[in-house]
């Protein structure tokens, strides 16, 4: 920051969350739209959407989180100005920084306790590793061998297939058993391999394709071909570094396949399932998007320059490089790579494209603005959000987490929401 003095990231985070702490008395709060907002390790903000049983609700509330954080940035800059500290606060929805740190975009899926988690892992690890061809956020990467563009920001930071760790040795699937629900009936499938997406289309496709996979896994009639990878960690990196999507990786059975081959295998099985048993409407929409993405990737990945984040960003970068005659490693290109993820819409190249109708959308701005304050109406988040709203209106002291609601200022019992 430029001004009277330089602020550390911790100080900026305190300014960012000052408005939150003023009413919540903490930097770890639940909001009246049912979401959770807090400062995670390293003083970076984390937003967790409320529970959603609808894909469109999930995308909308993911977007609402961006709006909430954008408003905190504006409030922080205003407060800094009042204290004669001139400067600009930047907040990015990405997954890596210039120091080589990585922070994830975690997905949580509610699954049955009766389901075979080991079998889920065997099937889903090849799926999650290969889906980056349409779910990656893209990144310009500096290496000892030079500069390259990778599909995924997270791929180079994943070290295990399945593990209970989240930071020390990041896995694809985290097995820590925290269902935040009735543990006798449910399990949480905690996926931490994914990138943070700016494109609504990519977010819907990413989660929707996973939902289709889970629905097939839950069906006793579906048998999925064994696509177990010989070396998952090498494969996730090799796939991320190949923008043609055709580089082959080795399966445990010795067969050589590309990420496109793996996705096509799962997609074709999902298409057969749709004909035989059918998907709910939102998942059918995701299946259609999945088929479109794989078909375009088989033809020419750059045809997805209005839908898929890594392609949208690469198109922006290539046009910028050509216009200014720049190399991929030029600092101005790296700045554009970062600016793509700015949550302040007036500064983000992605949002300028969106405002001009040059990227695909799946939700509208009025729904996003409503989701800033209103929780999903079909999950327990509705009860949590209404509880918080009424407690704040009546100035009652309360405690809330994912499964508990409690009024603190009288001898009230805790409500458990499973």
N, C-alpha and C positions, 0 to 999 in steps of 0.2 A: 504494500500500500504506500502511496505517496502522500505525505502530509507532515504534520508536526513531528511525529515519531512513527517508527515502524511497529506494527503489532504482530505478536506471535499468533500462530494458528489457534492456540488455546484462548487467547484474548478475543480473537475474532469470533470464535465459537460462543464465548460468553455474551458478546454483543448480539449475536444471532439469536440466542435463546433467552435473552433478557425478558422479552415480552411473554414467553412461555412460563418462565420461572415466576414472573410477577403474579400470575393467577394460579399456577399449578404448584408453586413452592418447590419445584423440582425441574430438572432437565430431562426427566423421564416421565412422560404423561400419556394418558389416553385422551383422545379428543372426542367431541360429541358426534362425529361421523363414524365412531367406533374404531378408529385407527389408533396406532401407537406411534409416538414421536419421541425420539430420545437421542442423546449424544452417545455414540458408541466409542470403543477403544480408539485412541488417536484423535479424539475431539472432532470426529466427523459425524454429521447428522444422519440418522437412519429413520426411515419412515416405513412402517409396516401397515399394509392395507387392512381394513376390517375383513372378517370372514365373508367370502362370496361364494354363492352356489350358482353363479351365472358368469359366463365369460365376459359378457359386455359390461357387467357390474365391475368385474375385476379390472378391466382395462380403464374404465372410467375412474375408479378409485385410485389406480396407479397414477393417472393424470392429475387427479385432485391433490395427491401428495406433492406433485411438482408445484401446483399453484400455492399450496400452503407454505412450502419452503421459499418460493419466490416472494411471498408477502413478508416472510421473516427477513429476507435479504434487504428488502426495501426499508423495513423498520430499523434494521441494524445500521444502514447507511444514514438514515435520518438521525438516529441517536448519535452516531459518530460526528455528524455535522454540527449538532447542538453542542458537542464538546470540543469543537474546533479541530477535529481530526478529519482532514480532507482525504478522500480516497474512495475506492470502489471495492465492494465485496463481491467476489466471484464464487459461485457454488455450482459444481458440475455433477451431473448424473452419469458418472462413468465408473470404471472399475480398476484403474491403475493410475499411479502418479509418476512424476518424473524421477522420483527416488527409487522406483521399482517396487513400491508397496502395492498390494492388491486388496480390494474389498468387494464383496460379492453382491449379487442380486439373488436372494434366496427364494425358492419356490416351495410351498408347502401344500401337499395333497393329502386329504383325509382318506385313509384306506381301512379296510376291515382288519381287525386283529387276527382273524382266522386265515388271512391270506399268507402265502409263503413268501416272506421277505427275501430269502435267498434266491428264489426263482425270479422275483421281481428284479433283483439286481442283475442277474444273468442276462435278462432280456433288455432291461432299460439302459444299462451302461453303454452298449453299442448304439442305442438310439440317441442318448444324450450326447455322446461323443460326436456323432455324425450330424446331428441337427444344427450344428453351428453354421452349416452351409446356408441356412435361411434365418437363423436366430442370432448370429453374431453381430456385435455392434461396430466392429472394424477398428483398426488402430495402426498408426504409423509406428514402427518399432525400430529402435536403434540397437544394432548388435555389433559384435566384434568383426563380423563379416560385412558390415555395411547396413544399409537401411532397407526395410521391406514393409509391405503392407500386409497385415494379418487379418483374417476374418473375425477372430475372437480376441477379446481383451483378457479373458480369464484362462484361456487354454494353456498358456505358458506358466501358469501358477498352480496348476493342479498336479498332485503328486500321488494320489491313491484312487482306487476305484470305489471302495466302500470303507468307511471308517467313522469313528465317533468324534474325530477332531474336526475343527472348523478353521483354525488359523495356523497351527503349527505345521501340519501336513495336509493340506486341503484335499478332500476327496470329491468325487463326483456326487455320491450320495452319502449323506451324514446319517448315522444310525442312532444317534442319541435319542432315547425313547421319551419324548415329551409330546404326547398327543394333544395336550390342552383340551382334552375331552374325556369321555368315559374310557379309561384305559383298559377295561375288560372287553370293550367292543371295538375300539378304534386304535389305529396306529397312524403316526405322521410319517409320510414319505417326504423327507427333507432334502431337496435338491439344491446344491450350492455351486454348480458348475456354470450357471448361465450368466450372460452379460445383462447389464442394464440397458434397456432399449428406449429410444426416443420415438420410434415409429409405432403408432397404435396398431397398425397392421401386423408388424412383427411380433408384438406382445401377444396379440390375439392368436396368431398362428402358433407361436412357441408353446403357450399354455394349452391351447386347443388341441394340438397334435398330441401332446402328452396325455391329455384327458382321453383322447381316442385310444391311445395305447393302454391306459389303465382300464378302460371299459372292456377292451378285448381280453386283458389279463384276468379280469373278474369273471369272464364267461368260461364255463367249463368246456364249451364246444370248440374253443379256439386253440389251435396248436401253432405256435410261432417257430419258424425255422431258427436253428441255433446259429447266431452270428457272433458268438463269443470271440473277442479279440485276443490275439497272442500277447500283445503288449499295449494295453489301453492307454498308458501315459504317453508312450511314443506316438501312438496313433492320433491322439487328440492334438498334439503339436503338428504332426505332419499334415493333418487335414487343415488346420488353421492357416498354415503357411502356403497352401496351394489354392490359388484363386480360380483355377479351372475346375475344381471339385472332382478331378479325375485321377489324382494320385492314389495309388493303391496302398492298402495296409493289409497285413497278414492276419487271418483268423486263426484261432487255436487249432482248427483242423487242417491248416496249411493252405487254404484257399486264399487267393489275393482278390480283394474287392476295393472299390472306391467308396467314399462317403455317399455318393449318389446311389451306388448299388445297394448299400445298406438301407438308405431311406426309401428307395424304390421297393425293396422287399417288404418293409413294414407298411408302406403306403398301399401296395397292391393287396396285402392281407386286410387292411382296413376297408378298402373299397369292396372286397368280397363280403366282409362282415356287414357293411352298410346295406348291401343287397339282401343278405340272408336274414339279418336281425334288426338292422336299422340303428342309427344314432339319434339322440335328441336333436332338435333343430339347431341349437348353437354349435354343437359338436359337428353336425353335418356341414355347417358353414365353414368350420375350421378344416374339415376334411377336404372341402372344395378348394380352400386356400392352399392347403398342403399339396394337393395334386397340381394346382397351378404353379406353385413355387418349384416343385421338383421338375415339372415339365419345362419351365423356363430355364432352370439351371442346366438341364440336359442340352438345351438348345444354345443359350448364351446367357450367362449369369447377369450381364449388364442390362438385360431386358427387365430386371427387377428393380430398376432405379427409381421407382416411385413407391415401392413396398417394403423392401428389405434393407435394414439399417446399414449393413456393411457395404452394400452396393450404392445406396443413396450417398453415403459419405465419400466413397471412392470416386463417384461421378463428380461430386463437388470438388474434391481435391484435384482430379485430373484436369477439370476445366480451369481451375485457379492456376495450376502449374503451367498450362498451355498459355493462358492469358499473360502471365508474368515471366515466363521462361525460367521456371524454378526447378531445382532438383527435389526429389522426394524428401531429402534430409534437411531442406531449408527451414530455418526457424519459423518462417511465416506459414509454411505448410503444417508444421507441428502445432502452431497456434490455432490454425483453422480446425485441425483434428480435435483439439480441446474445446474450442468454442462451440462446436456442434452440440456439445452436451450441456451447455449453459442453461440453467433452469430459468434465468431471466429471459423471457421470450423476445424482448426487443433487441437482445444481443446475440441470440442463437441463429446461426445460418439455417439450422433445421426448421425452426419456426418461421423464418422468412419464406422458405420453400412451402411450408404448410399454408401460410397466409395467402400465397399465390395459387393455391390449389395444385401444387406440383408433387405432393405426396398423398398416398391413399390414407383415408381415415375410416374408423369404425364406430366412433362415438362423436357427439357434438358438444360444442362449448357450453350450452345451457345445462346439459346433464353433468358436465364436469363441475361447473360452478355450484350446482345443487349438491354434488357429492362432497364438496368442501365442508359442508355443515350437516348433511343428512346421510345416515348410514344405509346400507342395503336393507331392504324391507323384508327379506325372506330368510335371514339368518339371525343367530343370537346377537349379532352386532347391533341390531335394531334395539333390543332391550338395553344393551350397554350404553348406546348413544343417547337413548331417551332418559336413562338414569342419570347420566352425566349432565345433560341439559337441564333437567329439573332440579338436580342438586345445586348446580351453579345459580339457577334462577332464584332459589330459596336460600342461597348462601350457606348451604350445609357442608360440613366437612365430610369427605368420603374417601374411600379407597377402592380402586378398581384394578383388576388385571384381566387376563384372557378368560378366566373362568369364575371370578368372584366379583360380587358387588356388595359394598358395605357402607352404611352411614356410621360415621365415627363418633358424632357428638352426643349420642345417647346409647343406652345399652341395647343396641339392635343386633339381631342375628345376621350372619353373613348369608347371602344368597349364592348358591353354587349353580352355575350354568354349564351343564355338560352337553 
